[in-house]
Structures are given as structure tokens and as C-alpha cells.
């Protein structure tokens, strides 16, 4: 099942994305939350009500996606987006060799997950513009990533139990101002400007994904394929990431974890292929969909 957030008549709504349109949560019964985080927090009882509604005629109330504005599935996260840096081997090598990596003191492959965050205000939805003017250095980069959405929260979650805490998966583009990232010797300021976290188009529920590590990720800039990877190539897999973050931080329903980007980012090319106004970047993960955004 794919959950989405959309705007219609000036109001935000949750819904289920189908092949024929979007079924609004409001069309499924008054006790189903009209926001995606509320649905996530409602857990199995709410999801069971949605499944019953979808099986009992709710799809007949679908509206065309062309009639609404699609937003990020979680338009305003309650907390910072957790991110994992240098989590694919070849990307770790390309970043270490770029001259922009101040995190490793010459070490390309990390021994433990490198975790940083992006501000909630950086999130935008599909087809919304990334504002290149917020990177005055002209070093705007893309990073297509699989995002894990936490369902059941908790602290001290062990890797063996971690997947039971996953609600579903989405796509994030971890847009980065490389020179800002390098100048400040940390990653937050270069990755958190407004519009620097496109997300969507949907959250695919975990029960619809037989093997998340078999999912493929591809990123295009102006139609040129730049990234092409399989999630199983992660250095630190999803259970390890969840165990690491939750060791001393309580994860909450609706938390977003961006798991890392594969090789092929702009700074890895010689010379770098940075994004600029007029470009279009698209990230696709089979099963979830395609996240496309223009660069203004």
C-alpha cells in the first residue's frame, strides 16, 4: 500500500495511492486520521481499518492525481531527518577522493555509521523546486536515497528486532551545498537549507516489500543516468542503522531515516557535474515510484 499526502482546496489530506487515483482517508471512515503521521502512529489497528475500507468500496471514491497537488508524504516532520553518510562503498571512495570529505581523516570506508541530520524545514514534495540560490557557492549536489519510515518507536532497539519497527519506505534526495559542507567541516548547514530535502512521492508500507535490500535506486539529471545501485550494497544495513541511532535516542512514529547514497554524485565527477537552475533531477526506487524536482 502507498500512503500519500496531497493538497486540495487549500487543505492537506492523507490518502492511498492506487493505479486509478488517490483514495482520501476521509472517504474511508471518520475514525481514520487525515494525516500520514497519525496513520503511522495508529499502528496495526488503523492500518487494518484502511485495508478493510479499500476492500469494501473505498477505491470508488478515488480522485485523479491531476486534480490535487502532491506533497511530501510527511510534509513537516516533527523532528530532524536522520541521515547516514558514506554508506555505499564506491560512494565512500568517490567522496573521500573528492577533497570535500572532512569527516574521515583519510579513511574512506567508515568503521561505524556516520549519522547526521537535516532540518525539517528542508522537506519539499514531488515537482517542487529546489532553490539553487540558497547555495551561493554554485556547488549544488544531489544524493538519491532510500528513506526508512519508523512505525513503532523505541530506544535500545536491537538489530534482530529492528525491521519490526519499520512502517515503510520512501525516497529522499539529500540535496547538498558541497562548498558549504566543506567550509564548515560538518554536514548540517550544507544539507539543511529550505527545499534541500525533496521527499516522496509516497510511503510504501513494509508489508508490500518482500526484501528491501533487493530494491534498486536510480538517479537522473536532465535524463542522464548518474546513480544506479541495489540497496543490499549498503555498508551498514537497515537493522544496523536503527540499532545505532536508537541506542541512546528514542525513535518515534514517523521518524525518517535516509540510509545513504550510492556512487555517482556530482562531486565525484572530474570535473564535478553540479546542478544548476534549469536542471531537473529524478530519483526512482522500484516499487515506491519516481521523485522528480526542478532546480530553480
C-alpha positions as CSV (number, residue, x, y, z in Angstrom):
1,X,0.0,0.0,0.0
2,X,1.2,3.5,-0.8
3,X,0.3,6.4,1.5
4,X,0.5,10.0,0.3
5,X,-0.2,13.5,1.4
6,X,-1.9,15.8,-1.0
7,X,-3.3,19.3,-1.0
8,X,-6.8,20.1,-2.3
9,X,-8.9,23.3,-1.8
10,X,-6.2,24.7,0.4
11,X,-6.2,21.8,2.8
12,X,-3.8,18.9,3.3
13,X,-5.1,15.4,3.3
14,X,-3.8,11.8,3.6
15,X,-4.7,9.2,1.1
16,X,-3.9,5.9,-0.5
17,X,-2.4,6.0,-4.0
18,X,-3.7,3.4,-6.4
19,X,-3.3,2.8,-10.1
20,X,-6.6,4.7,-10.8
21,X,-6.2,7.6,-8.4
22,X,-6.0,8.7,-4.7
23,X,-8.4,7.4,-2.2
24,X,-8.7,10.1,0.5
25,X,-8.5,9.0,4.1
26,X,-11.7,10.9,4.8
27,X,-13.5,8.6,2.4
28,X,-12.7,5.6,4.5
29,X,-14.4,6.4,7.7
30,X,-14.4,9.2,10.3
31,X,-12.0,7.4,12.7
32,X,-9.1,7.2,10.3
33,X,-6.6,10.0,10.8
34,X,-6.4,12.5,7.9
35,X,-2.6,12.8,8.2
36,X,0.1,10.3,7.4
37,X,1.9,10.5,10.7
38,X,-1.4,10.0,12.5
39,X,-2.0,6.8,10.5
40,X,1.6,5.6,11.3
41,X,1.1,6.3,15.0
42,X,-2.2,4.5,14.9
43,X,-0.3,1.3,14.2
44,X,-1.9,-2.0,13.1
45,X,-5.5,-1.2,14.2
46,X,-5.6,1.9,11.9
47,X,-3.9,0.1,9.0
48,X,-6.4,-2.8,9.3
49,X,-9.3,-0.3,9.0
50,X,-7.7,1.2,5.9
51,X,-7.3,-2.3,4.4
52,X,-11.0,-3.1,5.1
53,X,-12.1,0.2,3.6
54,X,-10.0,-0.4,0.5
55,X,-11.6,-3.9,0.2
56,X,-15.1,-2.6,0.7
57,X,-15.6,0.1,-2.0
58,X,-13.4,3.0,-0.9
59,X,-11.5,2.9,-4.2
60,X,-14.7,4.0,-6.0
61,X,-14.2,7.4,-4.2
62,X,-10.8,7.9,-5.7
63,X,-9.8,11.3,-7.1
64,X,-7.4,11.8,-10.0
65,X,-3.9,12.7,-9.0
66,X,-4.1,15.5,-11.6
67,X,-6.8,17.2,-9.5
68,X,-4.5,17.7,-6.5
69,X,-1.1,18.9,-5.5
70,X,1.1,16.1,-4.3
71,X,3.2,16.9,-1.2
72,X,5.9,15.0,0.6
73,X,4.2,12.1,2.4
74,X,5.3,13.7,5.7
75,X,5.3,17.4,4.7
76,X,6.5,18.8,8.0
77,X,8.5,16.2,10.0
78,X,8.2,16.5,13.8
79,X,12.0,16.1,14.1
80,X,15.1,16.3,12.0
81,X,15.6,13.7,9.3
82,X,18.3,11.2,10.4
83,X,20.8,10.6,7.6
84,X,23.7,8.2,7.2
85,X,26.8,9.4,5.3
86,X,29.2,7.3,3.2
87,X,27.1,4.2,3.4
88,X,27.9,2.7,0.0
89,X,31.5,1.5,-0.6
90,X,32.0,3.1,-4.0
91,X,30.4,6.4,-2.9
92,X,32.6,6.5,0.2
93,X,35.6,6.2,-2.1
94,X,34.5,8.8,-4.5
95,X,33.6,11.3,-1.7
96,X,36.9,10.7,0.1
97,X,38.7,11.3,-3.2
98,X,36.8,14.5,-4.0
99,X,38.6,16.7,-1.5
100,X,35.3,17.6,0.2
101,X,35.3,14.9,2.9
102,X,36.3,16.4,6.3
103,X,34.7,13.6,8.3
104,X,37.3,10.8,7.9
105,X,40.9,12.0,8.3
106,X,41.8,10.0,5.2
107,X,39.6,6.9,5.9
108,X,37.3,6.2,3.0
109,X,35.2,3.3,4.5
110,X,33.8,4.1,7.9
111,X,34.0,1.7,10.8
112,X,30.7,2.7,12.2
113,X,27.7,4.5,10.7
114,X,28.2,8.2,10.2
115,X,24.9,9.9,11.3
116,X,23.9,13.5,10.8
117,X,20.6,15.3,10.3
118,X,18.7,17.6,8.0
119,X,16.3,20.3,9.3
120,X,12.5,19.5,8.9
121,X,12.1,22.8,7.0
122,X,14.2,21.4,4.2
123,X,11.4,19.0,3.1
124,X,9.5,19.6,-0.1
125,X,7.3,17.3,-2.2
126,X,7.4,16.0,-5.8
127,X,7.7,18.5,-8.6
128,X,8.5,21.3,-6.1
129,X,11.6,23.4,-6.9
130,X,15.0,23.2,-5.2
131,X,16.2,26.7,-4.8
132,X,19.7,26.9,-6.1
133,X,20.1,30.5,-4.9
134,X,20.3,29.1,-1.4
135,X,23.7,27.7,-2.4
136,X,25.6,30.8,-3.4
137,X,28.8,28.7,-3.9
138,X,27.4,27.0,-7.1
139,X,28.3,23.5,-5.8
140,X,24.8,22.1,-5.6
141,X,24.8,18.3,-5.5
142,X,22.1,15.5,-5.5
143,X,22.0,12.3,-3.4
144,X,19.3,9.8,-4.2
145,X,18.5,7.7,-1.1
146,X,16.1,5.1,0.3
147,X,14.3,6.5,3.3
148,X,13.1,4.3,6.1
149,X,9.9,5.4,8.0
150,X,9.7,4.4,11.6
151,X,6.4,2.9,12.8
152,X,6.7,1.6,16.3
153,X,9.2,3.7,18.2
154,X,11.6,2.8,20.9
155,X,15.0,3.1,22.4
156,X,17.7,0.4,22.6
157,X,16.2,-1.4,19.5
158,X,18.4,-4.4,18.6
159,X,19.2,-5.2,15.0
160,X,17.5,-8.5,15.2
161,X,14.2,-6.8,16.0
162,X,14.7,-3.6,14.0
163,X,12.6,-4.4,11.0
164,X,9.6,-4.8,13.2
165,X,9.9,-1.1,13.9
166,X,9.8,-0.1,10.2
167,X,6.4,1.2,8.9
168,X,7.5,1.6,5.3
169,X,9.9,3.2,2.8
170,X,10.1,6.4,0.7
171,X,12.6,8.3,-1.4
172,X,14.7,11.3,-0.3
173,X,17.0,13.4,-2.4
174,X,19.7,14.7,0.1
175,X,20.5,17.9,-1.8
176,X,23.8,19.3,-0.6
177,X,25.8,22.5,-1.0
178,X,29.2,21.0,-1.1
179,X,31.4,24.0,-0.5
180,X,29.2,25.0,2.5
181,X,29.6,21.5,3.8
182,X,33.3,21.6,3.3
183,X,33.8,25.1,4.7
184,X,32.0,24.4,8.0
185,X,33.7,21.0,8.5
186,X,30.3,19.4,9.2
187,X,27.3,18.5,7.2
188,X,24.2,20.1,8.7
189,X,24.4,23.6,7.2
190,X,25.2,22.4,3.7
191,X,22.3,20.0,3.7
192,X,19.6,21.8,5.6
193,X,18.7,24.9,3.5
194,X,15.0,25.2,2.7
195,X,14.0,22.9,-0.3
196,X,17.1,20.7,0.1
197,X,15.1,17.6,1.0
198,X,12.7,16.5,-1.7
199,X,10.7,13.5,-0.5
200,X,8.1,11.2,-2.0
201,X,6.1,10.5,-3.9
202,X,4.7,8.0,-1.4
203,X,5.4,5.8,1.5
204,X,5.3,2.2,0.5
205,X,4.3,0.1,3.5
206,X,6.8,-2.5,4.7
207,X,4.4,-5.4,4.2
208,X,4.5,-4.7,0.4
209,X,8.3,-5.1,0.3
210,X,9.4,-8.8,0.4
211,X,13.1,-7.8,0.5
212,X,14.0,-4.1,0.9
213,X,17.7,-4.8,0.3
214,X,16.8,-6.1,-3.2
215,X,15.3,-2.7,-4.2
216,X,17.1,-0.7,-6.9
217,X,17.8,3.0,-6.8
218,X,18.4,5.2,-9.9
219,X,19.1,8.9,-10.2
220,X,18.9,11.0,-13.4
221,X,19.9,14.6,-14.0
222,X,18.3,16.0,-17.2
223,X,17.7,12.5,-18.3
224,X,21.3,11.4,-17.8
225,X,21.6,8.3,-15.5
226,X,24.0,9.2,-12.7
227,X,23.3,6.7,-10.0
228,X,22.3,3.0,-10.3
229,X,22.6,0.7,-7.3
230,X,21.0,-2.0,-5.2
231,X,20.1,-1.4,-1.6
232,X,21.9,-4.5,-0.5
233,X,25.2,-2.7,-1.3
234,X,24.8,-0.6,1.9
235,X,27.8,-0.9,4.1
236,X,25.6,-0.7,7.2
237,X,22.2,-2.3,6.6
238,X,18.9,-1.0,7.9
239,X,18.8,-3.1,11.1
240,X,22.3,-1.8,12.0
241,X,21.3,1.8,11.3
242,X,18.2,1.5,13.5
243,X,20.2,-0.1,16.3
244,X,22.9,2.6,16.1
245,X,20.5,5.5,16.2
246,X,18.2,4.1,18.8
247,X,21.0,3.1,21.2
248,X,20.5,6.4,23.1
249,X,17.9,8.2,21.1
250,X,14.2,7.2,21.3
251,X,12.8,6.8,17.8
252,X,9.3,8.0,17.3
253,X,6.5,7.0,14.9
254,X,7.0,9.0,11.7
255,X,10.8,9.5,12.1
256,X,12.6,9.5,8.8
257,X,16.0,7.8,8.2
258,X,17.8,8.4,4.9
259,X,20.1,5.4,4.5
260,X,22.8,6.9,2.3
261,X,23.5,7.5,-1.3
262,X,25.4,5.3,-3.9
263,X,28.3,6.3,-6.2
264,X,27.6,8.9,-8.9
265,X,27.1,12.2,-7.1
266,X,28.1,15.4,-8.9
267,X,31.2,16.0,-6.8
268,X,32.6,12.6,-7.8
269,X,33.0,13.5,-11.4
270,X,36.1,15.1,-12.9
271,X,35.2,18.0,-13.2
272,X,32.1,17.9,-10.9
273,X,28.7,17.9,-12.6
274,X,26.9,20.2,-10.1
275,X,23.2,21.0,-10.6
276,X,22.2,24.5,-11.7
277,X,19.0,26.4,-12.3
278,X,17.0,24.9,-15.2
279,X,18.1,21.3,-14.4
280,X,15.7,18.5,-13.4
281,X,16.7,15.7,-11.0
282,X,14.7,12.5,-10.7
283,X,15.2,9.6,-8.2
284,X,13.4,6.3,-8.7
285,X,13.2,3.3,-6.4
286,X,11.3,0.4,-8.0
287,X,8.0,-0.1,-6.1
288,X,7.9,3.3,-4.5
289,X,7.9,5.5,-7.6
290,X,9.8,8.4,-9.0
291,X,10.6,11.6,-7.2
292,X,11.2,14.4,-9.7
293,X,12.1,18.0,-8.9
294,X,13.2,21.1,-11.0
295,X,16.1,23.2,-9.9
296,X,15.3,26.9,-9.8
